[in-house]
Amino acid sequence: MSRLGTFLRLPALRVLGKPLLLRLLLLLLVIEAIFLAESFTTLMEHALRLGGGPVDVAHLLGFKVPEILDLALAMSLLIATYFATQDARNRGELMILATAGVHWGRVVSFVLIFGLIGGALSFANAGLILPSAKFGERLALIELQKDFVLTRIQEGGNETTLQTLRDTTFIASPPNTSSERAEERGHLFVFQPDINGGWRAANSENWHVTDPEVSDTHKIQLQQLNVLEGLYPSPDLTPRPLNSFATKSADFAFSMADALPETDTERSAAERLLSLSDSETGQITRLLSRALMVPMAGLLALAALVAGGGGPLRFAALPLAALIMMSSDVASGAILSGLASSLPTLLICAAAALLYLGPPLAYLIWRGEALMKPEVRR
């Protein structure tokens, strides 16, 4: 507890902590909003096509948040660190810290610790939250489709609907609302193609679907049936007799598995949670690379401030830092992927930390003193 209290009283934290955190949260909210707005139309069309409403759309959008966070965290920290530190630097707050004996390494250490915390969040998000979100989104779409099919079977609609359950086809006509006695449902036509080597067709004027007696089990109750059955034509096209009869009631039991394609509820490769074992070195390497981009982004932001100075280069410093971050991620990721199969996990982690954090730290160690001095515009 005393170490936590000491950390919270660090001068660098008091100067940069709140501005950096607020900027980071604001950037994440803006990026999340932009990407969610882009996904909104597609998800809304999909939900409406399956009879969903605003709650279903919001539910599906919620599953997109971890995916966007996984992509946006490093870039958001780069921008937030750059501008928060630049403001503190231009207001002379960093110079005051230097005058009070606070070494510039304290500022770098604070940004590095802040970035490592963000990297741990990125690692947990990519390894645990994001796979769960992908799995939950797929199951939510399956459930939405199941509810849509059941509602269409139970309530019908204003158009003729067709549904095949196992080998039986049901065609429901819309209710006749123009008659004196408005109908709740129209007629239901039933066709069974294989009944003792022949076929059977029935028409019901009064039908309904019962509530499930057990999970996902339903029953179609048919009243006042007119039934017609017969045999298929013989090869020589000899006419065969048809049987016609009427019955007061019949029923047809079904489960939702009969109405929908078989769904896979096992987690796919992209939906499996992270397993910290030697057999998962490749996945750990990939997630670690993405996580180390976060502290690297904070260090690159400080390096961009130092390199930009007060001259014209300051306008290009931040875009160049973003370009270096993305290029380094591609190059380092390729190197680490090649080492993943030949080195133990701990050595992979050490190599990843060296590749991602080593170059910006080396530059800051070389020119770190310039970080505390306000820009002299030229």
Sequence and secondary structure as in RCSB ss.txt:
>XXXX:A:sequence
MSRLGTFLRLPALRVLGKPLLLRLLLLLLVIEAIFLAESFTTLMEHALRLGGGPVDVAHLLGFKVPEILDLALAM
SLLIATYFATQDARNRGELMILATAGVHWGRVVSFVLIFGLIGGALSFANAGLILPSAKFGERLALIELQKDFVL
TRIQEGGNETTLQTLRDTTFIASPPNTSSERAEERGHLFVFQPDINGGWRAANSENWHVTDPEVSDTHKIQLQQL
NVLEGLYPSPDLTPRPLNSFATKSADFAFSMADALPETDTERSAAERLLSLSDSETGQITRLLSRALMVPMAGLL
ALAALVAGGGGPLRFAALPLAALIMMSSDVASGAILSGLASSLPTLLICAAAALLYLGPPLAYLIWRGEALMKPE
VRR
>XXXX:A:secstr
 HHHHHHHT HHHHHHHHHHHHHHHHHHHHHHHHHHHHHHHHHHHHHHHTT  HHHHHHHHHTTHHHHHHHHHHH
HHHHHHHHHHHHHHHTTHHHHHHHTT  HHHHHHHHHHHHHHHHHHHHHIIIIIHHHHHHHHHHHHHHHHHHHHH
HHHHH  SS EEEEETTEEEEE    TTSSS  SS  EEEEEEEETTEEEEEEEEEEEE   SSTTEEEEEEEEE
EEEEEE   TT     EEEEEEEEEEEEEEHHHHS     S  GGGS    SGGGHHHHHHHHHHHHHHHHHHHH
HHHHHHHHTTSTTHHHHHHHHHHHHHHHHHHHHHHHHHHTTTS HHHHHHHHHHHHHHHHHHHHHHHGGGGGS  
   
